[in-house]
Amino acid sequence: MSAATSAAADGFRMPAEWAPHERTWMAWPGPNVTFSSEEELAESRAAWASVARTVRRFEPVTVVCGPGQSTEAAALLGPDIELVERELDDAWMRDIGPTFLTDGSELAAVDWTFNGWGAQDWARWEHDAKIGAYVSDLAGARTYTSRLVNEGGAIHVDGEGTVLLTESVQLGPERNPHWTREQVEAEIHRMLGTRKAIWLPRGLTADYPPHGYGTLGHVDIVAAFARPGVVVAHTQPDPAHPDHEVCKENVALLRGQTDARGRSIEVVEVPAPTVLADDEGWVDYSYINHYLCNGGVVLCGFADPRDENAAGIFRKLFPDRTVTLVDARTIFAGGGGIHCITQQQPRV
């Protein structure tokens, strides 16, 4: 383990998600508070499997599942998805897994400190806190350990030195109460090889208490790089939804930014689905929480009239990739989306 050294100083950086992948890592839903009933667990496993099988059309997939769950998982996932067993608390590989890096010839990974999305009262993380190092080791990566409490869904990079962050995550008292903005930026840059951070103030309304299993503002449901200098941003057209104002602020802030290479940020707005709320309150359904894999875009679908509009936007942004809508409503009910349950391992 390389605890005192810097990944960036050693020549490593986090590639953009559109760079070629070796494989995708996922985690299998098991019985816990997020999937509290047998019905919810079965629905979640079917939803995770649907994403895994879609990604597998484009690249290899490895799924970490709890001890004794491989046989049942294989029945839903199919024979061409690799399974490994390890104790898990939850199933959000983007957040509990490592953030992979490369120097062009070697694979490395950041093992962030994980505390259950800010030590939330519903979360358990005894096992999940160890998954980053475990997956990094399985992948044969050099592991860099960070003291920063952070998750993979809380960062998004352009591969050319710029990273998107949210103040309510890395600067929130629930995660890093004694870190300054300058200290957080320095550690992010030290680990990812980035040079400039663009901070958004917060995430979407339903990502905070009392709206269920939120992350307290992950950026990957709000904004993501589509290519250097271009960011896709979630917008809520309906002023009745509190995210209407949140999104206006985010878009305005992004449009006033430049990236690490001095380019002005171009913002492509992606309107939210038409549904505003469910039985639990406001929803944070978002097309931004997509996943790029080799030759593909796996896009959250909501059986909504705006699904095809969003797919069209992504087809224009990624004309050489196949855009596939996968129903993500069950995943969102658990507190995340397709990006939240996938983690890319870059090809070296």
Order of alpha helices (4+ residues) and beta strands (2+ residues): beta-alpha-beta-alpha-beta-alpha-beta-beta-alpha-alpha-beta-beta-beta-alpha-alpha-beta-beta-beta-alpha-beta-beta-beta-beta-beta-alpha-beta-alpha-beta
